[in-house]
Amino acid sequence: MHITTTYLPLFSEEELADLTTLIIMGRQSNQYYAEDYEREFERNLRDAQQDKNEAFRYIIDNTAALYYIRKALKLLGCKQLSVESHFNY
């Protein structure tokens, strides 16, 4: 797919793990605390290192990714960043 071949090389495994972690924590924000971020990130980093393409597809195929990222940013105490993101969901 053109998106994968064009954009996947622009992301490091750490960046993919970070975005995946934010999406997961935002999607299930009632099950996570800010303190859970590091543990979840490490798990997602291992997954991205095993299959970078699959980690990228998870993010790209998630139609609500921006909404979940915004929720996770609020959960992590990044309220200003989540407001400035202009994700109007």
C-alpha contacts under 8 A as a table, 3 or more apart, distances in Angstrom:
res1	aa1	res2	aa2	distance
1	M	4	T	5.50
1	M	5	T	6.47
2	H	5	T	5.25
2	H	6	T	5.90
3	I	6	T	5.19
3	I	7	Y	5.74
3	I	8	L	7.52
4	T	7	Y	5.48
4	T	8	L	5.11
4	T	53	N	7.59
4	T	56	F	7.65
4	T	57	R	7.81
5	T	8	L	5.97
5	T	9	P	7.16
6	T	9	P	6.89
6	T	10	L	7.93
7	Y	10	L	5.36
7	Y	11	F	7.26
8	L	11	F	5.66
8	L	53	N	7.23
8	L	56	F	6.63
9	P	12	S	7.53
11	F	15	E	5.98
11	F	16	L	6.46
12	S	15	E	5.16
12	S	16	L	6.35
13	E	16	L	5.13
13	E	17	A	6.10
13	E	45	L	6.49
13	E	48	A	5.54
13	E	49	Q	6.17
13	E	52	K	6.55
14	E	17	A	5.02
14	E	18	D	6.09
14	E	45	L	6.09
14	E	48	A	7.82
15	E	18	D	4.99
15	E	19	L	6.23
16	L	19	L	5.22
16	L	20	T	6.04
16	L	45	L	7.65
16	L	48	A	6.82
16	L	52	K	7.88
16	L	55	A	6.42
16	L	56	F	6.46
16	L	59	I	7.95
17	A	20	T	5.06
17	A	21	T	5.98
17	A	41	F	5.95
17	A	42	E	7.80
17	A	44	N	4.92
17	A	45	L	4.79
17	A	47	D	7.94
17	A	48	A	6.28
17	A	55	A	7.48
18	D	21	T	5.12
18	D	22	L	6.24
18	D	41	F	6.16
18	D	44	N	7.75
18	D	45	L	7.88
19	L	22	L	5.11
19	L	23	I	6.19
19	L	59	I	7.26
19	L	69	I	7.48
20	T	23	I	5.11
20	T	24	I	6.15
20	T	44	N	6.81
20	T	55	A	7.40
20	T	58	Y	7.52
20	T	59	I	6.43
21	T	24	I	5.19
21	T	25	M	5.99
21	T	37	Y	7.20
21	T	40	E	6.14
21	T	41	F	5.58
21	T	44	N	6.63
22	L	25	M	5.20
22	L	26	G	5.85
22	L	68	Y	6.93
22	L	69	I	5.12
22	L	72	A	5.39
22	L	73	L	7.33
23	I	26	G	5.12
23	I	27	R	5.94
23	I	59	I	7.86
23	I	65	A	5.84
23	I	66	L	7.86
23	I	68	Y	4.97
23	I	69	I	5.14
23	I	72	A	7.03
24	I	27	R	5.14
24	I	28	Q	6.24
24	I	68	Y	7.40
25	M	28	Q	5.26
25	M	29	S	5.25
25	M	31	Q	7.83
25	M	32	Y	6.23
25	M	37	Y	7.93
25	M	68	Y	7.49
25	M	72	A	5.62
26	G	29	S	4.81
26	G	67	Y	7.73
26	G	68	Y	4.19
26	G	69	I	5.73
26	G	70	R	7.15
26	G	71	K	4.81
26	G	72	A	4.13
26	G	73	L	7.82
26	G	75	L	7.70
27	R	68	Y	5.26
27	R	71	K	7.72
27	R	72	A	7.91
28	Q	31	Q	5.54
28	Q	32	Y	6.88
29	S	32	Y	5.37
29	S	33	Y	7.70
29	S	71	K	7.16
29	S	72	A	6.76
29	S	75	L	7.09
32	Y	36	D	6.26
33	Y	36	D	5.47
33	Y	37	Y	7.56
33	Y	75	L	7.02
33	Y	76	L	7.59
34	A	37	Y	5.73
34	A	75	L	6.26
34	A	76	L	4.85
34	A	77	G	7.75
35	E	38	E	7.03
36	D	39	R	5.64
36	D	40	E	6.23
37	Y	40	E	5.24
37	Y	41	F	5.90
38	E	41	F	5.01
38	E	42	E	6.16
39	R	42	E	5.29
39	R	43	R	6.45
40	E	43	R	5.20
40	E	44	N	6.24
41	F	44	N	5.08
41	F	45	L	5.94
42	E	45	L	4.99
42	E	46	R	6.32
43	R	46	R	5.33
43	R	47	D	6.49
44	N	47	D	4.96
44	N	48	A	6.12
45	L	48	A	5.01
45	L	49	Q	6.09
46	R	49	Q	5.11
46	R	50	Q	6.29
47	D	50	Q	5.14
47	D	51	D	6.21
47	D	52	K	7.64
47	D	55	A	7.14
48	A	51	D	5.11
48	A	52	K	4.56
48	A	53	N	7.79
48	A	54	E	7.41
48	A	55	A	5.33
49	Q	52	K	5.89
51	D	54	E	5.43
51	D	55	A	6.47
52	K	55	A	5.14
52	K	56	F	6.26
53	N	56	F	5.14
53	N	57	R	6.21
54	E	57	R	5.01
54	E	58	Y	6.21
55	A	58	Y	5.23
55	A	59	I	6.74
56	F	59	I	5.35
56	F	60	I	6.23
57	R	60	I	5.04
57	R	61	D	5.67
58	Y	61	D	5.49
58	Y	62	N	6.22
59	I	62	N	5.42
59	I	65	A	6.70
60	I	63	T	7.49
60	I	65	A	7.96
62	N	65	A	5.26
63	T	66	L	7.91
64	A	67	Y	5.36
64	A	68	Y	6.32
65	A	68	Y	5.15
65	A	69	I	6.06
66	L	69	I	5.06
66	L	70	R	6.20
66	L	87	F	6.75
67	Y	70	R	5.23
67	Y	71	K	6.39
67	Y	87	F	6.74
67	Y	89	Y	6.18
68	Y	71	K	5.07
68	Y	72	A	6.13
69	I	72	A	5.06
69	I	73	L	6.13
70	R	73	L	5.12
70	R	74	K	6.42
70	R	82	S	5.19
70	R	85	S	7.71
70	R	87	F	7.09
71	K	74	K	5.22
71	K	75	L	6.25
71	K	82	S	7.67
72	A	75	L	4.85
72	A	76	L	6.09
73	L	76	L	5.08
73	L	77	G	6.30
73	L	78	C	4.98
73	L	79	K	6.49
73	L	81	L	7.25
73	L	82	S	5.77
74	K	77	G	5.10
74	K	78	C	5.26
74	K	79	K	4.84
74	K	82	S	6.29
75	L	78	C	7.42
78	C	81	L	5.44
78	C	82	S	6.28
79	K	82	S	5.12
79	K	83	V	6.22
80	Q	83	V	5.15
80	Q	84	E	6.08
81	L	84	E	5.03
81	L	85	S	6.05
82	S	85	S	5.21
82	S	86	H	7.52
82	S	87	F	7.73
83	V	86	H	6.11
83	V	87	F	7.66
